[in-house]
Amino acid sequence: MPNTHKPPIDFPAILASSVHDIKNSLTALRALLGQLENTYKDIKPSEFRLLEFETNRMNSSLMQLLTLYKIDLSQFSLAIDEHSAADILEDVVAQQSTLLSLSNIQLITECYGELFCYCDSTMISNALCTLVNNAQRYCLNKILLSADQEDDYVVFCIEDDGQGYPGSLMSSDYKHLPQIDLVTGNTGLGLFFAETIARLHIQSDKQGFITTDNNSRLGGARFKLYLP
Amino acid sequence: MAMNLSSKKILVVEDQAIMRETIKHILGSFGARLIVEAESGINAITAMRIDKFDIVLCDYNLLRGKNGQQVLEEARYLKLLPVNAIFIMVTCEQSQDMVLTAIDNKPDDYLIKPFNRQQLLSRIERCHARKKYLSSIECEIESGNIYQAIHHCERLLQLDSKKMRLQLLKIQAELTLKVGDFKTAEEIYQDILHERELPWARMGLGVVAFFLGYYEQAIKTFQDLIEQYPVMLEAYDWLVKAQESLGDDEHALSSLNSAVTLSPQSILRQKKLAMLADKTDNLAVAKKAYTAIIKLGKNSIHRSSSDYSGLANVYLKSNAASEALKILYELNQQFHNDPEAKLRAALLETEIHQMKGNKALAQQAYGKAFILNEQFNKQISRELRLEMAKTFFLNGNAEVCDGILNDLVKTNIDDKSFIKDIVTMCDAVIGENYAETLIQHIKKELVDINNKGVSLFQEGNIKGALAVFEQAIAKMPNNYTILLNMIKIIIHDIKTSRPDPEKIMSAQSYINKAIQIGIPHDQISGLQAELDAIQYKSNQ
């Protein structure tokens, strides 16, 4: 009900236009960064890598903010269709390509055979991008991104060779946002978002979900996203 | 193995200079040399009129004038995009209202800002590969050869590419719906739903139910979809159609109102709302919708003088004659070289002045309408001509009224909904039996022409029969029986004489016309098969 004493604030509209404005600025900022970068012939200052990483993160956070807000208002529904898992991996690699080119991190992809899944590909690749972006921060120099079939699920998996997840991010309950860790600045929003999106994928009695552990084939953290 | 863009003509539509520079730089790094820039929607359309582009990258949020969606709609409407052209909409966020406004007219793909060079290239490559794969189908659709397009779908499906399978099935189902082969469409959708609950396949089943006349079942399907996907505008649009077909205008209006609330930018949906609200005397809703349409129309190809006359008419109905006159004044200002606009204005002025008791002014306006009608009679839309017939009758000129109605019934005899409009008007204004008698009379006339053509044909006078039907088609281009008989005779003619490519083409163009005006599948498919067989033989 509108409050009669003060003019109502249309928060959804304000949020949408603010996100829109910030995204425009972010896009312009990245365009400027690109131009600046082109003025360096060979060796580029390492600050570019950090700038790329941070703008990527800002962008993911904004997108997650808007999507989660809409889910909360029940104004969101997935756009489900059949997609090739290889295409989704390719999207993630493309999105991360600039950052990768500025670092010495290797992103390896593995996709077994002609694998197809039913999902909202934009949302799934957004969730994966955020987590690969984070992995770039915590790994030593290798990330493995793969897709495979496990029983009735298609599984996307991100593995790295870093220190592994801290205990706080390995609880099996991702439905609640973990407390913000002020030391590392880690909010766990990326995992929360991935879990939320995964759970919206439902096929008959099966529902999508995520798992995190430190059983990476590369020795670090392992994230898995299951789609029915 | 990156795609080389050096031979591609590319249009970049973007209002921010810095973004244009960046996109150009990226495209250049992939070899692109032929890049044209446009910073506004109008300039984009102008550029597309001058050049045929292979790739268009268009920003959705263009600051002034048309937005990206309007650029796309206009380009498609004016046929400025070649069949194989790629149109990618660049958007700022994955906003559903935007993506959903686009449902009437989707781009080939979306690209969300900010994006890097790899993302842009991968998007273009994927679109290119898909377009190339589907090009044989698209080309046939573009030329109106729907049955051939379906053949191509079936052929590609047999190659069993898992990647393209669902897309092909989706296109095939839509095409079979288009030619009225509802059974096949239903089978395709059922098979898909058996594998997975996909909203577009569920939607397809609802559409099949609609076309088969199972309106209640269709309504249930669309309502369930809306409950599950509250922003699925296509489901709303079909729900409205189904409710209207049941004669339930009140519910149709409320469904349409919900859809418009979700996508206020869609001018066509607003127009539909305005007309339905006007018809059901919800004048406040109609007024709001017409006002929105006039505002949206400023940047739209769908702008029409009827938006203004519609609003004026609503004012007239609400007894606000001076408001109505003000709108008509604006109409004349906005469309000063358009005879149809002038005619609309004159008809309404006649009515307004009559209501106000200004006999002299009413007479003057009526005189204007009379002259315009004589000058531009046939070029005017049928709805407006029906309006005119009414005004002529009310002003004591029954003869001109008769002429118009006769012509309208003749050219639209198979269009049930328009014939219903004619009957409603006649019953209300002229008298109970007038329309019925007229329709019976014209049906008999048709039977006579048809009999004459058929008997000439049976006497072996093919030339004479063709002449009779050709003449009839010129007069009544949308008549089912005449069109079907024409096709039958041409096919018979080809079979009994040497196969003549020109005759084959003529038969195919009449078949395409038949599909276009909605002649049912079971009446056309046999003829198409016969023609295909002839063509196959003559190619051997």
Interface residues (C-beta under 8 A of the other chain):
Chain A: A16 V19 H20 K23 N24 L26 T27 A28 R30 A31 L32 G34 Q35 N38 T55 N59 L62 M63 L66 T67 K70 S74 Q75 F76 S77 A79 I80 D81 E82 S84 D87 E90 D91 V93 A94 Q95 S97 T98 E114 F116 Y118 T122 Q203
Chain B: Q16 I18 M19 E21 T22 H25 N61 C92 E93 Q94 S95 Q96 V99 I112 K113 P114 F115 N116 R117 Q118 Q119 L121 S122 R126 K162 K163 L166 R196 E197 L198 P199 W200 Q228 Y229 P230 V231 M232
